Amino acid sequence: MLGTAVIVFREVLEAALIVAIVMGASRGVAKRGRWVGSGIALGVLGAVVVAAFAGAISDAVEGRGQEILNAAILLAAVMMLAWHNVWMSAHGREVAGEMSRLGHDVGVGTRPLSAMLVVTALAVLREGAETVLFLFGLVASGTQRAELLAGGLLGLAGGVLIGFTLYLGLLRIPLRHFFSVTGWVVLLLAAGLAANAAGYLSQAGLVPTLVPEVWNSAGILAQDSVIGQLLHILVGYNDRPSAIQLVFYVVTLAGILVLMRLFGRQDAKGARHKLPRSALAQRMSPS
């Protein structure tokens, strides 16, 4: 039971932390629960479908199907997270202004929430598929279903609890700093997912490894430890990264940052242009 709980906990934790970040990044936006909940439901459904066709997927593309599928899921999530951050850079002041008006229905967040639905669905899909495959394998090996159920529920509860704790921590951030903090969290999460995708592509032989092991920090902080696993999920920590993983990490980080800066400047210019018109309108209005 303990082994089942640990494996399920690790898989659920990764999905739960991503969902927590998504919920935090969409703070104050109308109907975000419906979008994120739909993403979770789609991810669970997709995980069951992937698990049902696991054999065919693994045998596809000369036995590299599973690695290619994992890389595709991760890269799709990276693109959605990048879209969210770039959109928020261009509309952050608008969203913050809407959030400051108590009782006002925040409708300006509809566009980034579509990206959040996709990110949530992909996160649950990937981790859910791995969890379902693992549990099916244990059933086939003769593990008692009662023991399997108890361990699975324990791991599920632990992963969800830590994810919820992270979400509560994000909500404690003052509103004036909130978008900056969550923007950096999403940025590092996207870079880490891109590095993981590079690892799968390298395993499939689609990209060169360049240098198999740039460093080995397992003696200082092992990736499979509790802290190492959390850092791996949140910022892409790897105790034995290959050079191609570092390239994907840096390129993704730099690329999203450049786009955020460009669109953020446009947002700032737009805010400055609006201010004189607003002031002029106030002066011309009858007293």
Stockholm file with secondary structure:
# STOCKHOLM 1.0

chainA/1-287         MLGTAVIVFREVLEAALIVAIVMGASRGVAKRGRWVGSGIALGVLGAVVVAAFAGAISDAVEGRGQEILNAAILLAAVMMLAWHNVWMSAHGREVAGEMSRLGHDVGVGTRPLSAMLVVTALAVLREGAETVLFLFGLVASGTQRAELLAGGLLGLAGGVLIGFTLYLGLLRIPLRHFFSVTGWVVLLLAAGLAANAAGYLSQAGLVPTLVPEVWNSAGILAQDSVIGQLLHILVGYNDRPSAIQLVFYVVTLAGILVLMRLFGRQDAKGARHKLPRSALAQRMSPS
#=GR chainA/1-287 SS CHHHHHHHHHHHHHHHHHHHHHHHHTTTCTTHHHHHHHHHHHHHHHHHHHHHTHHHHHHHHHHTHHHHHHHHHHHHHHHHHHHHHHHHHHHHHHHHHHHHSTTCCCCTTHHHHHHHHHHHHHHHHHHHHHHHHHHHHHHHTTCCHHHHHHHHHHHHHHHHHHHHHHHHHHHTSCHHHHHHHHHHHHHHHHHHHHHHHHHHHHHTTSSCCSSSCSCCCTTTSCTTSHHHHHHHHHHCCCSSCCHHHHHHHHHHHHHHHHHHHHHHHHHHHHHHHHHHHHHHHHHHSCC
#=GC SS_cons         CHHHHHHHHHHHHHHHHHHHHHHHHTTTCTTHHHHHHHHHHHHHHHHHHHHHTHHHHHHHHHHTHHHHHHHHHHHHHHHHHHHHHHHHHHHHHHHHHHHHSTTCCCCTTHHHHHHHHHHHHHHHHHHHHHHHHHHHHHHHTTCCHHHHHHHHHHHHHHHHHHHHHHHHHHHTSCHHHHHHHHHHHHHHHHHHHHHHHHHHHHHTTSSCCSSSCSCCCTTTSCTTSHHHHHHHHHHCCCSSCCHHHHHHHHHHHHHHHHHHHHHHHHHHHHHHHHHHHHHHHHHHSCC
//
